Amino acid sequence: ASSIYGREDLKLATALCLFGGTRLKKIDGTYRRGDIHVLFVGDPGTGKSEILKAAVNVSPRALYTSGKGSTAVGLTAAVVKDPDTGTMSLEAGAIVLADGGIAAIDEFDKMESQDIAAIHEAMAQQTVSIAKAGIIATLRAQTGIIAAGNPYQGRYNKYKTPTENIRQPPTLLSRFDLIFIVMDEPDKAKDAQLAEFILEQATGDFTKISQNVDEPLIPINHDLLKKYIHYARNNCFPVLTQEAKDKIKEYYLDLRGKYDAEQAIVSILARNLEALIRLSESYAKMALRDKVLIEDVEEIIKIFNRFLRDVGYDESTGKFDIDRIFTGQTRSKINKITKILDRIKNMINENDGNAVELENVIEILEMEEDLDREFIEETIDQAVKEGTLYKPRNKYIKFVDNR
């Protein structure tokens, strides 16, 4: 993406997706996926779409689609009826057609919930199953996914979780190996460099493509790069050296060691460990190596730390909390919600199982638990919507199951 200045981490993540890791058969007959899934979320006009299009241009096998116009049919597969003969046939979608390559999904945030649900299996199991109108089939979908989306409020709110910003289920977001937040924040020095870059490109100078290198760089010819990626994907299957294994293990255990027992905050999960392995294999594959060196792992740790800073950092506690991605809520927020519901339960028990006055509950939680009134009200309202609490009469609350 020589037309995009900077965004080095996003470009590296895209390259990792293009080369992919190594697909391995496990002892139980299942496979560990080698394809890498990457998501970019952030402010409009930050180059996300251009990077997706650039990836499609250099990939030996790729399809580009927009979430705004995509449906479950267009993404995975569907049974369609021939208007002339009336016969039913199976039609493959973008992710199936891109098998062995990548699918670029732009405007990821615009997709409907039913359409998003259709790609869960494709991302996790790398298959698409169909059972409709007498047609039963399982299609292969060994496809890496690069997706990009904008926050639903227009600009990214760093005090909210990725799930709250993009309004997509955490079960889906957790399938991505890397997620990056792209924010358009004023910076005098960087803005000056960007302006100079755009002006130089306007006069036909496309040699300054990186903010980390001062001397001019000549972009690799697209056809040559496409052949290089094709060769690497089909001929290089790097395996971890013992030093690389030890480095990944050390990093994983170091983050696990930062577990906060009091608040039950976890920084990394086993699923992330598998992602680290895939990413390290892809980095080695870029150099056409058959072994993953410790240097490869060290570079991946750098980009993985950026991923954790972007989506796993909880501003309220100052700690990494992987629950921001996997549950859509921080562990500290979950603990506060639990505290509110437990306190309401105790108050109802002290009132002989009868409903308690809402205002009295809020005042006690504010004073005794030092919780914000607005947060308390939001939690109670959500519990009522979910059917955990109900209001037997105006301004009183009670648990539905009388617990």
NORMO-V744243 format. One record per helix or strand of 3 or more residues. SS is the DSSP state (2 for helix, 1 for strand). FROM is the first residue (numbers start at 1). LEN is the number of residues. Records with the same first field share a line. If there is no record, write none. Layout:
# NORMO-V744243
SS: FROM-LEN  FROM-LEN
This chain:
# NORMO-V744243
2: 8-12  48-11  72-4  94-4  108-3  113-6  120-5  162-5  170-4  188-15  222-14  242-15  270-17  294-18  323-4  331-20  358-11  373-14
1: 38-5  62-5  77-5  88-5  102-5  127-6  135-6  144-6  178-5  396-4
